[in-house]
């Protein structure tokens, strides 16, 4: 005969009740208390992360005047390079060059006969190629005037457009010293697509 059978009915009921209460307590812990504790732990972690983010944000906001000042300095230093880029005017590079160079030619009394575009100078790039590419586009300027006017025009371009480079210069001597014909090729910095502005990627990069 088992020990439970020798136990008084009252004691048996008490043990059964205690076992039932313990089972309910275990179930409550497993399905109610523990999930709540896990949820509280997650909330504490999320709160800690938000507090860290708040501190970083407050620090960044406090530092924003310095960052804005740095960005302004970068934009200021970048502006001359961006302003020097030759951009098409009505899809014409020569037309843009004409708009920029005509006033400089007029200042020295030089007559410009023609502006013509030349093939973009191919530049080697690393492999893989960067998204934004830069190159140099030659523009041929055919003009007529005296030696002094032609020289003054070139010097004025170099002074007013310092990022424009003189690629080549030739002059066809005429009988009239005041009406010499010159061919001047200026190279302008440009930006654009890979297929139009650069050579195939070089081995080992550029």
N, CA, C and O of each residue as an XYZ file, in Angstrom:
824
protein
N       0.853     -1.185      0.000
C       0.000      0.000      0.000
C       0.889      1.235      0.000
O       1.840      1.295      0.779
N       0.609      2.238     -0.859
C       1.452      3.423     -0.980
C       1.276      4.351      0.198
O       0.321      4.264      0.970
N       2.244      5.245      0.300
C       2.202      6.221      1.397
C       1.010      7.138      1.266
O       0.438      7.563      2.270
N       0.623      7.452      0.023
C      -0.512      8.356     -0.183
C      -1.809      7.728      0.322
O      -2.665      8.422      0.871
N      -1.956      6.395      0.136
C      -3.177      5.733      0.579
C      -3.270      5.705      2.100
O      -4.368      5.642      2.654
N      -2.119      5.753      2.782
C      -2.122      5.758      4.253
C      -2.339      7.151      4.811
O      -2.502      7.337      6.017
N      -2.339      8.114      3.923
C      -2.501      9.501      4.373
C      -3.981      9.825      4.525
O      -4.826      9.336      3.775
N      -4.262     10.636      5.486
C      -5.648     11.021      5.743
C      -6.223     11.764      4.548
O      -5.498     12.459      3.836
N      -7.526     11.620      4.327
C      -8.162     12.299      3.188
C      -7.919     13.805      3.199
O      -7.735     14.411      2.144
N      -7.917     14.402      4.365
C      -7.708     15.858      4.441
C      -6.322     16.232      3.932
O      -6.124     17.213      3.215
N      -5.380     15.398      4.342
C      -3.999     15.657      3.900
C      -3.868     15.443      2.407
O      -3.156     16.179      1.725
N      -4.570     14.417      1.895
C      -4.532     14.159      0.456
C      -5.090     15.342     -0.330
O      -4.541     15.759     -1.350
N      -6.207     15.869      0.188
C      -6.788     17.028     -0.495
C      -5.830     18.224     -0.463
O      -5.722     18.970     -1.436
N      -5.144     18.393      0.660
C      -4.198     19.512      0.792
C      -3.036     19.347     -0.182
O      -2.605     20.308     -0.818
N      -2.533     18.108     -0.291
C      -1.427     17.875     -1.213
C      -1.861     18.089     -2.662
O      -1.132     18.665     -3.469
N      -3.068     17.610     -2.970
C      -3.572     17.790     -4.332
C      -3.742     19.274     -4.649
O      -3.392     19.739     -5.734
N      -4.286     20.002     -3.683
C      -4.502     21.438     -3.874
C      -3.166     22.165     -4.044
O      -3.027     23.053     -4.885
N      -2.172     21.761     -3.212
C      -0.857     22.398     -3.298
C      -0.208     22.098     -4.642
O       0.418     22.971     -5.242
N      -0.360     20.846     -5.122
C       0.201     20.483     -6.424
C      -0.460     21.276     -7.541
O       0.201     21.740     -8.470
N      -1.787     21.425     -7.434
C      -2.512     22.182     -8.453
C      -2.080     23.646     -8.457
O      -1.882     24.250     -9.511
N      -1.938     24.202     -7.249
C      -1.507     25.609     -7.156
C      -0.112     25.780     -7.742
O       0.163     26.750     -8.448
N       0.783     24.809     -7.434
C       2.145     24.888     -7.965
C       2.134     24.809     -9.491
O       2.876     25.524    -10.163
N       1.273     23.920    -10.037
C       1.180     23.814    -11.497
C       0.693     25.094    -12.130
O       1.207     25.545    -13.153
N      -0.335     25.682    -11.482
C      -0.857     26.953    -11.998
C       0.209     28.031    -11.935
O       0.343     28.843    -12.850
N       0.985     28.031    -10.818
C       2.043     29.031    -10.656
C       3.095     28.872    -11.740
O       3.564     29.851    -12.320
N       3.461     27.608    -12.008
C       4.449     27.361    -13.070
C       3.915     27.820    -14.417
O       4.643     28.444    -15.191
N       2.657     27.521    -14.707
C       2.068     27.934    -15.972
C       2.013     29.457    -16.090
O       2.297     30.025    -17.144
N       1.639     30.107    -14.978
C       1.598     31.570    -14.983
C       2.978     32.158    -15.239
O       3.122     33.145    -15.960
N       3.993     31.536    -14.637
C       5.351     32.054    -14.818
C       5.816     31.887    -16.271
O       6.387     32.792    -16.879
N       5.541     30.676    -16.800
C       6.002     30.384    -18.148
C       5.300     31.202    -19.211
O       5.923     31.639    -20.179
N       3.981     31.413    -19.031
C       3.185     32.047    -20.085
C       2.804     33.493    -19.792
O       2.248     34.169    -20.657
N       3.087     33.970    -18.606
C       2.721     35.347    -18.264
C       3.905     36.132    -17.717
O       4.282     37.164    -18.271
N       4.486     35.643    -16.634
C       5.546     36.398    -15.972
C       6.804     36.472    -16.830
O       7.358     37.552    -17.036
N       7.259     35.307    -17.335
C       8.494     35.304    -18.117
C       8.379     36.133    -19.400
O       9.296     36.899    -19.696
N       7.287     36.012    -20.177
C       7.147     36.890    -21.347
C       7.167     38.364    -20.975
O       7.732     39.187    -21.694
N       6.536     38.695    -19.829
C       6.547     40.094    -19.384
C       7.960     40.545    -19.048
O       8.363     41.661    -19.376
N       8.710     39.662    -18.388
C      10.090     39.994    -18.061
C      10.933     40.174    -19.324
O      11.740     41.098    -19.421
N      10.728     39.268    -20.297
C      11.452     39.405    -21.566
C      11.077     40.704    -22.267
O      11.931     41.392    -22.825
N       9.784     41.029    -22.230
C       9.321     42.258    -22.859
C       9.916     43.479    -22.171
O      10.323     44.436    -22.828
N       9.962     43.439    -20.838
C      10.553     44.549    -20.082
C      12.032     44.696    -20.419
O      12.540     45.809    -20.553
N      12.727     43.546    -20.556
C      14.154     43.592    -20.899
C      14.356     44.207    -22.281
O      15.271     45.005    -22.484
N      13.487     43.830    -23.239
C      13.600     44.409    -24.579
C      13.342     45.904    -24.551
O      14.038     46.685    -25.198
N      12.323     46.286    -23.785
C      12.002     47.714    -23.680
C      13.175     48.480    -23.068
O      13.495     49.584    -23.508
N      13.822     47.885    -22.042
C      14.985     48.538    -21.426
C      16.117     48.699    -22.439
O      16.770     49.741    -22.488
N      16.348     47.647    -23.258
C      17.399     47.742    -24.265
C      17.065     48.809    -25.305
O      17.921     49.606    -25.689
N      15.803     48.813    -25.758
C      15.380     49.823    -26.736
C      15.506     51.225    -26.157
O      15.930     52.155    -26.843
N      15.133     51.369    -24.886
C      15.215     52.674    -24.230
C      16.666     53.122    -24.118
O      16.986     54.293    -24.323
N      17.543     52.170    -23.789
C      18.963     52.506    -23.696
C      19.504     52.941    -25.056
O      20.280     53.893    -25.145
N      19.086     52.231    -26.129
C      19.530     52.598    -27.473
C      19.013     53.983    -27.867
O      19.733     54.774    -28.477
N      17.753     54.267    -27.511
C      17.182     55.578    -27.817
C      17.894     56.689    -27.045
O      18.112     57.780    -27.570
N      18.250     56.402    -25.804
C      18.975     57.393    -25.009
C      20.352     57.661    -25.610
O      20.813     58.802    -25.647
N      21.014     56.580    -26.088
C      22.308     56.768    -26.745
C      22.140     57.601    -28.013
O      22.938     58.497    -28.289
N      21.084     57.291    -28.787
C      20.816     58.052    -30.010
C      20.520     59.511    -29.688
O      20.943     60.414    -30.409
N      19.794     59.731    -28.603
C      19.463     61.091    -28.182
C      20.738     61.862    -27.823
O      20.883     63.031    -28.179
N      21.657     61.201    -27.118
C      22.906     61.860    -26.760
C      23.722     62.209    -28.007
O      24.304     63.289    -28.099
N      23.756     61.264    -28.975
C      24.489     61.532    -30.213
C      23.847     62.683    -30.980
O      24.542     63.550    -31.510
N      22.510     62.684    -31.035
C      21.801     63.754    -31.740
C      22.051     65.102    -31.081
O      22.304     66.094    -31.765
N      21.981     65.140    -29.744
C      22.241     66.385    -29.028
C      23.668     66.876    -29.269
O      23.915     68.073    -29.416
N      24.609     65.912    -29.307
C      25.994     66.291    -29.577
C      26.148     66.858    -30.979
O      26.837     67.856    -31.189
N      25.478     66.187    -31.960
C      25.559     66.658    -33.339
C      24.917     68.030    -33.495
O      25.431     68.887    -34.213
N      23.777     68.234    -32.807
C      23.117     69.535    -32.876
C      23.995     70.622    -32.269
O      24.055     71.743    -32.775
N      24.666     70.280    -31.191
C      25.555     71.250    -30.557
C      26.733     71.575    -31.474
O      27.267     72.684    -31.445
N      27.136     70.586    -32.296
C      28.290     70.751    -33.175
C      27.893     71.250    -34.568
O      28.760     71.475    -35.412
N      26.587     71.425    -34.816
C      26.125     71.777    -36.157
C      26.687     73.098    -36.690
O      26.961     73.177    -37.887
N      26.874     74.138    -35.874
C      27.464     75.364    -36.426
C      28.857     75.127    -37.007
O      29.199     75.684    -38.050
N      29.661     74.300    -36.331
C      31.000     74.008    -36.830
C      30.927     73.223    -38.138
O      31.679     73.483    -39.077
N      29.991     72.242    -38.183
C      29.837     71.445    -39.397
C      29.372     72.332    -40.556
O      29.876     72.215    -41.673
N      28.410     73.219    -40.285
C      27.923     74.126    -41.324
C      29.044     75.026    -41.824
O      29.144     75.299    -43.020
N      29.889     75.488    -40.900
C      31.014     76.331    -41.288
C      31.992     75.563    -42.179
O      32.502     76.104    -43.161
N      32.252     74.290    -41.828
C      33.139     73.463    -42.641
C      32.568     73.242    -44.033
O      33.296     73.319    -45.023
N      31.242     72.961    -44.118
C      30.604     72.759    -45.416
C      30.659     74.026    -46.263
O      30.849     73.966    -47.478
N      30.490     75.165    -45.613
C      30.555     76.432    -46.342
C      31.955     76.650    -46.911
O      32.107     77.121    -48.038
N      32.976     76.306    -46.125
C      34.354     76.448    -46.601
C      34.629     75.499    -47.768
O      35.303     75.864    -48.731
N      34.095     74.268    -47.669
C      34.279     73.300    -48.758
C      33.591     73.795    -50.033
O      34.165     73.726    -51.119
N      32.356     74.296    -49.894
C      31.632     74.817    -51.062
C      32.370     76.002    -51.683
O      32.411     76.155    -52.904
N      32.948     76.833    -50.824
C      33.680     78.003    -51.320
C      34.920     77.574    -52.094
O      35.228     78.127    -53.149
N      35.638     76.568    -51.548
C      36.840     76.077    -52.231
C      36.484     75.334    -53.514
O      37.262     75.323    -54.468
N      35.303     74.712    -53.535
C      34.875     73.911    -54.683
C      34.329     74.786    -55.811
O      34.387     74.400    -56.979
N      33.804     75.948    -55.472
C      33.109     76.798    -56.442
C      33.956     77.143    -57.669
O      33.452     77.036    -58.787
N      35.236     77.558    -57.510
C      36.011     77.905    -58.711
C      36.153     76.746    -59.681
O      36.130     76.949    -60.895
N      36.303     75.519    -59.156
C      36.431     74.360    -60.033
C      35.136     74.091    -60.780
O      35.152     73.799    -61.975
N      34.005     74.190    -60.070
C      32.721     73.929    -60.702
C      32.377     75.028    -61.714
O      31.823     74.744    -62.775
N      32.708     76.284    -61.382
C      32.438     77.386    -62.310
C      33.303     77.285    -63.557
O      32.926     77.786    -64.617
N      34.470     76.636    -63.438
C      35.383     76.531    -64.576
C      34.961     75.466    -65.572
O      35.442     75.461    -66.705
N      34.069     74.561    -65.173
C      33.641     73.499    -66.077
C      32.880     74.070    -67.275
O      32.006     74.925    -67.130
N      33.231     73.583    -68.438
C      32.501     73.986    -69.641
C      31.245     73.128    -69.759
O      31.323     71.899    -69.730
N      30.102     73.769    -69.890
C      28.834     73.062    -70.021
C      28.196     73.434    -71.361
O      28.367     74.561    -71.825
N      27.469     72.519    -71.985
C      26.870     72.840    -73.292
C      25.817     73.942    -73.179
O      25.108     74.041    -72.178
N      25.730     74.749    -74.199
C      24.677     75.751    -74.334
C      23.835     75.346    -75.534
O      24.318     75.353    -76.666
N      22.584     74.995    -75.291
C      21.724     74.466    -76.351
C      22.394     73.269    -77.030
O      22.392     73.152    -78.255
N      22.963     72.393    -76.215
C      23.633     71.170    -76.658
C      24.890     71.441    -77.474
O      25.354     70.555    -78.192
N      25.447     72.633    -77.383
C      26.643     72.975    -78.132
C      27.729     73.476    -77.182
O      27.546     74.454    -76.457
N      28.881     72.767    -77.210
C      30.020     73.209    -76.405
C      30.624     74.474    -77.007
O      31.041     75.376    -76.280
N      30.669     74.535    -78.332
C      31.251     75.696    -79.002
C      30.450     76.966    -78.717
O      31.015     78.050    -78.573
N      29.144     76.819    -78.639
C      28.299     77.978    -78.366
C      28.571     78.536    -76.969
O      28.590     79.750    -76.765
N      28.782     77.617    -75.999
C      29.112     78.071    -74.645
C      30.468     78.773    -74.644
O      30.625     79.815    -74.008
N      31.452     78.206    -75.355
C      32.767     78.836    -75.430
C      32.669     80.214    -76.082
O      33.336     81.158    -75.658
N      31.840     80.320    -77.106
C      31.644     81.616    -77.788
C      31.096     82.652    -76.815
O      31.531     83.804    -76.806
N      30.135     82.227    -75.996
C      29.532     83.169    -75.042
C      30.558     83.666    -74.034
O      30.495     84.815    -73.595
N      31.503     82.806    -73.664
C      32.496     83.178    -72.670
C      33.674     83.943    -73.269
O      34.238     84.829    -72.626
N      34.042     83.598    -74.501
C      35.244     84.187    -75.079
C      34.989     85.442    -75.906
O      35.874     86.289    -76.026
N      33.807     85.572    -76.470
C      33.511     86.760    -77.296
C      33.763     88.076    -76.542
O      34.386     88.977    -77.104
N      33.301     88.218    -75.293
C      33.566     89.480    -74.589
C      35.059     89.738    -74.383
O      35.496     90.887    -74.434
N      35.849     88.678    -74.151
C      37.289     88.848    -73.951
C      37.967     89.257    -75.257
O      38.895     90.065    -75.257
N      37.494     88.689    -76.374
C      38.045     89.077    -77.676
C      37.676     90.518    -78.009
O      38.493     91.277    -78.531
N      36.434     90.883    -77.700
C      35.984     92.247    -77.994
C      36.773     93.272    -77.188
O      37.020     94.380    -77.664
N      37.168     92.911    -75.974
C      37.918     93.850    -75.126
C      39.253     94.250    -75.743
O      39.739     95.356    -75.508
N      39.849     93.355    -76.531
C      41.165     93.656    -77.132
C      41.048     93.979    -78.623
O      42.060     94.171    -79.297
N      39.813     94.041    -79.140
C      39.602     94.389    -80.541
C      39.853     93.260    -81.516
O      40.083     93.509    -82.699
N      39.815     92.010    -81.042
C      40.076     90.864    -81.903
C      38.765     90.369    -82.517
O      37.740     90.315    -81.838
N      38.803     90.010    -83.798
C      37.629     89.491    -84.478
C      37.698     87.970    -84.535
O      38.616     87.408    -85.133
N      36.720     87.298    -83.908
C      36.674     85.837    -83.918
C      35.850     85.398    -85.122
O      34.710     85.825    -85.302
N      36.454     84.531    -85.948
C      35.781     84.060    -87.154
C      34.973     82.794    -86.924
O      33.923     82.605    -87.538
N      35.463     81.917    -86.032
C      34.786     80.630    -85.893
C      35.171     79.964    -84.576
O      36.288     80.124    -84.083
N      34.221     79.211    -84.017
C      34.449     78.324    -82.883
C      34.095     76.916    -83.340
O      33.036     76.705    -83.931
N      34.960     75.964    -83.077
C      34.665     74.583    -83.475
C      35.080     73.624    -82.360
O      36.096     73.806    -81.690
N      34.246     72.594    -82.192
C      34.519     71.582    -81.176
C      35.492     70.539    -81.713
O      35.444     70.176    -82.888
N      36.366     70.069    -80.848
C      37.298     69.001    -81.195
C      37.019     67.806    -80.296
O      36.389     67.954    -79.249
N      37.483     66.614    -80.695
C      37.208     65.423    -79.873
C      37.741     65.582    -78.448
O      38.789     66.186    -78.216
N      36.992     65.026    -77.517
C      37.398     65.090    -76.116
C      38.711     64.352    -75.932
O      38.908     63.270    -76.485
N      39.597     64.932    -75.164
C      40.883     64.299    -74.891
C      40.662     63.107    -73.969
O      40.162     63.261    -72.855
N      41.039     61.908    -74.440
C      40.811     60.692    -73.667
C      41.721     60.648    -72.449
O      42.920     60.905    -72.554
N      41.152     60.323    -71.297
C      41.913     60.214    -70.061
C      41.761     58.816    -69.494
O      40.638     58.321    -69.409
N      42.849     58.156    -69.101
C      42.737     56.823    -68.489
C      42.116     56.926    -67.109
O      42.355     57.892    -66.386
N      41.320     55.933    -66.743
C      40.662     55.928    -65.431
C      40.889     54.578    -64.770
O      41.218     53.598    -65.440
N      40.712     54.528    -63.437
C      40.870     53.250    -62.737
C      39.788     52.258    -63.156
O      38.770     52.642    -63.731
N      40.015     51.004    -62.868
C      39.043     49.950    -63.131
C      38.621     49.335    -61.797
O      39.470     48.774    -61.104
N      37.332     49.417    -61.403
C      36.198     49.966    -62.162
C      36.203     51.490    -62.204
O      36.770     52.150    -61.333
N      35.561     52.031    -63.230
C      35.528     53.479    -63.426
C      34.617     54.131    -62.396
O      33.609     53.537    -62.012
N      34.949     55.354    -61.933
C      34.086     56.071    -60.996
C      32.790     56.522    -61.663
O      32.689     56.559    -62.890
N      31.803     56.865    -60.837
C      30.502     57.296    -61.368
C      30.635     58.638    -62.074
O      30.133     58.811    -63.184
N      31.322     59.605    -61.423
C      31.483     60.932    -62.004
C      32.855     61.031    -62.658
O      33.873     60.749    -62.025
N      32.880     61.428    -63.911
C      34.116     61.492    -64.671
C      34.389     62.917    -65.149
O      33.472     63.689    -65.428
N      35.667     63.235    -65.232
C      36.076     64.541    -65.736
C      37.074     64.349    -66.872
O      37.803     63.357    -66.899
N      37.109     65.274    -67.789
C      38.025     65.209    -68.925
C      38.274     66.634    -69.414
O      37.878     67.603    -68.768
N      38.945     66.746    -70.578
C      39.215     68.067    -71.131
C      38.706     68.088    -72.573
O      39.012     67.202    -73.370
N      37.927     69.116    -72.883
C      37.385     69.254    -74.242
C      38.079     70.427    -74.937
O      38.014     71.560    -74.460
N      38.742     70.156    -76.062
C      39.386     71.236    -76.819
C      38.360     72.010    -77.667
O      37.465     71.428    -78.279
N      38.521     73.308    -77.677
C      37.718     74.191    -78.526
C      38.678     75.001    -79.391
O      39.554     75.699    -78.882
N      38.497     74.896    -80.717
C      39.365     75.646    -81.629
C      38.735     77.010    -81.912
O      37.570     77.106    -82.297
N      39.529     78.055    -81.714
C      39.086     79.422    -81.972
C      39.881     79.962    -83.160
O      41.107     80.062    -83.101
N      39.185     80.306    -84.225
C      39.831     80.911    -85.391
C      39.533     82.410    -85.364
O      38.373     82.821    -85.341
N      40.580     83.212    -85.366
C      40.382     84.658    -85.203
C      41.309     85.449    -86.125
O      42.236     84.906    -86.726
N      41.027     86.747    -86.215
C      41.817     87.615    -87.080
C      42.079     88.926    -86.354
O      41.186     89.519    -85.749
N      43.330     89.358    -86.433
C      43.706     90.613    -85.795
C      45.200     90.791    -85.833
O      45.906     90.024    -86.488
N      45.683     91.783    -85.146
C      47.123     92.040    -85.113
C      47.805     91.072    -84.149
O      47.142     90.391    -83.367
N      49.142     91.017    -84.213
C      49.895     90.178    -83.284
C      49.582     90.581    -81.840
O      49.376     89.731    -80.973
N      49.553     91.880    -81.607
C      49.308     92.371    -80.257
C      47.919     91.981    -79.762
O      47.754     91.601    -78.603
N      46.917     92.075    -80.642
C      45.552     91.717    -80.248
C      45.440     90.228    -79.942
O      44.786     89.833    -78.977
N      46.084     89.401    -80.769
C      46.030     87.951    -80.547
C      46.703     87.590    -79.227
O      46.170     86.804    -78.444
N      47.889     88.176    -78.984
C      48.604     87.898    -77.727
C      47.810     88.393    -76.525
O      47.734     87.713    -75.502
N      47.221     89.571    -76.648
C      46.422     90.122    -75.540
C      45.216     89.248    -75.248
O      44.845     89.063    -74.089
N      44.601     88.708    -76.300
C      43.444     87.828    -76.121
C      43.838     86.575    -75.340
O      43.145     86.192    -74.398
N      44.940     85.937    -75.721
C      45.380     84.724    -75.031
C      45.698     85.027    -73.561
O      45.310     84.276    -72.667
N      46.403     86.126    -73.326
C      46.742     86.494    -71.952
C      45.490     86.792    -71.135
O      45.427     86.474    -69.948
N      44.490     87.407    -71.776
C      43.255     87.746    -71.070
C      42.476     86.477    -70.720
O      41.897     86.382    -69.638
N      42.461     85.504    -71.634
C      41.790     84.232    -71.351
C      42.469     83.540    -70.172
O      41.793     83.038    -69.274
N      43.798     83.510    -70.171
C      44.525     82.871    -69.076
C      44.250     83.555    -67.739
O      44.205     82.896    -66.700
N      44.068     84.872    -67.763
C      43.819     85.613    -66.530
C      42.376     85.436    -66.052
O      42.139     85.206    -64.866
N      41.418     85.542    -66.968
C      40.013     85.510    -66.581
C      39.491     84.084    -66.401
O      38.566     83.853    -65.622
N      40.086     83.125    -67.124
C      39.649     81.728    -67.051
C      40.864     80.853    -66.725
O      41.377     80.156    -67.601
N      41.324     80.885    -65.476
C      42.592     80.222    -65.127
C      42.595     78.711    -65.285
O      43.668     78.109    -65.333
N      41.427     78.076    -65.368
C      41.384     76.625    -65.521
C      41.294     76.191    -66.983
O      41.214     75.001    -67.286
N      41.309     77.172    -67.880
C      41.346     76.889    -69.315
C      42.809     76.884    -69.755
O      43.541     77.841    -69.501
N      43.229     75.805    -70.415
C      44.631     75.663    -70.808
C      44.796     75.875    -72.311
O      43.933     75.493    -73.101
N      45.910     76.486    -72.695
C      46.241     76.664    -74.104
C      46.881     75.372    -74.601
O      47.962     74.998    -74.147
N      46.213     74.686    -75.537
C      46.737     73.424    -76.058
C      47.674     73.645    -77.235
O      48.749     73.049    -77.295
N      47.274     74.498    -78.167
C      48.115     74.760    -79.334
C      47.786     76.134    -79.916
O      46.722     76.703    -79.672
N      48.734     76.638    -80.686
C      48.564     77.962    -81.283
C      49.330     77.992    -82.607
O      50.490     77.585    -82.673
N      48.679     78.471    -83.637
C      49.354     78.639    -84.926
C      48.840     79.915    -85.580
O      47.711     80.346    -85.345
N      49.688     80.500    -86.397
C      49.301     81.751    -87.038
C      49.690     81.695    -88.518
O      50.775     81.236    -88.877
N      48.793     82.164    -89.347
C      49.039     82.205    -90.793
C      49.316     83.657    -91.167
O      48.424     84.505    -91.180
N      50.561     83.904    -91.463
C      50.993     85.282    -91.712
C      50.306     85.859    -92.948
O      50.233     85.213    -93.994
N      49.811     87.071    -92.811
C      49.163     87.787    -93.904
C      49.991     89.021    -94.249
O      50.829     89.460    -93.462
N      49.748     89.569    -95.428
C      50.487     90.770    -95.826
C      50.165     91.940    -94.916
O      51.035     92.749    -94.592
N      48.917     92.020    -94.512
C      48.505     93.114    -93.625
C      48.837     92.723    -92.189
O      48.228     91.783    -91.678
N      49.772     93.391    -91.509
C      50.158     93.024    -90.139
C      49.020     93.181    -89.134
O      49.062     92.621    -88.039
N      48.011     93.945    -89.519
C      46.886     94.148    -88.614
C      45.779     93.121    -88.833
O      44.757     93.178    -88.150
N      45.954     92.179    -89.772
C      44.901     91.205    -90.081
C      45.510     89.810    -90.214
O      45.346     89.143    -91.235
N      46.214     89.382    -89.165
C      46.781     88.040    -89.130
C      45.681     87.031    -88.743
O      44.797     87.337    -87.944
N      45.755     85.841    -89.319
C      44.783     84.799    -89.012
C      45.426     83.783    -88.066
O      46.480     83.226    -88.370
N      44.798     83.550    -86.941
C      45.356     82.647    -85.929
C      44.367     81.538    -85.611
O      43.151     81.725    -85.647
N      44.928     80.379    -85.301
C      44.125     79.233    -84.842
C      44.596     78.891    -83.432
O      45.748     78.509    -83.224
N      43.694     79.032    -82.474
C      44.036     78.816    -81.064
C      43.156     77.687    -80.536
O      41.938     77.708    -80.714
N      43.775     76.702    -79.886
C      43.006     75.611    -79.293
C      43.135     75.709    -77.774
O      44.223     75.602    -77.208
N      41.968     75.917    -77.129
C      41.908     75.935    -75.668
C      41.321     74.617    -75.177
O      40.415     74.063    -75.800
N      41.838     74.120    -74.063
C      41.279     72.925    -73.424
C      40.481     73.340    -72.198
O      40.966     74.063    -71.327
N      39.235     72.859    -72.156
C      38.343     73.207    -71.054
C      38.063     71.966    -70.202
O      37.884     70.877    -70.748
N      38.022     72.112    -68.884
C      37.590     70.978    -68.049
C      36.102     70.734    -68.237
O      35.305     71.672    -68.236
N      35.731     69.464    -68.399
C      34.328     69.086    -68.582
C      34.045     67.841    -67.757
O      34.967     67.165    -67.298
N      32.778     67.545    -67.574
C      32.383     66.299    -66.922
C      31.303     65.645    -67.764
O      30.557     66.320    -68.472
N      31.227     64.314    -67.681
C      30.230     63.640    -68.493
C      30.313     62.140    -68.370
O      30.857     61.609    -67.402
N      29.765     61.457    -69.366
C      29.665     60.001    -69.332
C      30.969     59.355    -69.771
O      31.778     59.962    -70.473
N      31.156     58.111    -69.345
C      32.383     57.375    -69.637
C      32.643     57.243    -71.124
O      33.772     57.447    -71.572
N      31.614     56.905    -71.904
C      31.802     56.619    -73.324
C      32.223     57.844    -74.116
O      32.745     57.720    -75.223
N      32.002     59.019    -73.560
C      32.299     60.220    -74.329
C      33.505     60.986    -73.819
O      34.024     61.846    -74.531
N      33.971     60.700    -72.602
C      34.992     61.575    -72.027
C      36.292     60.896    -71.676
O      37.268     61.596    -71.405
N      36.372     59.560    -71.664
C      37.603     58.936    -71.208
C      37.990     57.759    -72.084
O      37.181     57.216    -72.836
N      39.256     57.385    -71.961
C      39.751     56.201    -72.652
C      39.375     54.966    -71.883
O      38.927     55.080    -70.742
N      39.538     53.755    -72.467
C      39.262     52.522    -71.733
C      40.096     52.468    -70.474
O      41.196     53.021    -70.442
N      39.591     51.799    -69.409
C      40.334     51.721    -68.153
C      41.725     51.155    -68.361
O      41.916     50.185    -69.095
N      42.695     51.778    -67.699
C      44.070     51.313    -67.817
C      44.328     50.165    -66.854
O      43.707     50.088    -65.793
N      45.245     49.270    -67.222
C      45.577     48.155    -66.358
C      46.225     48.680    -65.082
O      47.129     49.515    -65.123
N      45.746     48.175    -63.955
C      46.324     48.586    -62.683
C      45.903     49.947    -62.218
O      46.432     50.453    -61.229
N      44.944     50.569    -62.920
C      44.463     51.876    -62.506
C      45.256     52.978    -63.180
O      46.180     52.728    -63.954
N      44.856     54.242    -62.854
C      45.515     55.383    -63.480
C      46.221     56.184    -62.429
O      46.845     57.198    -62.742
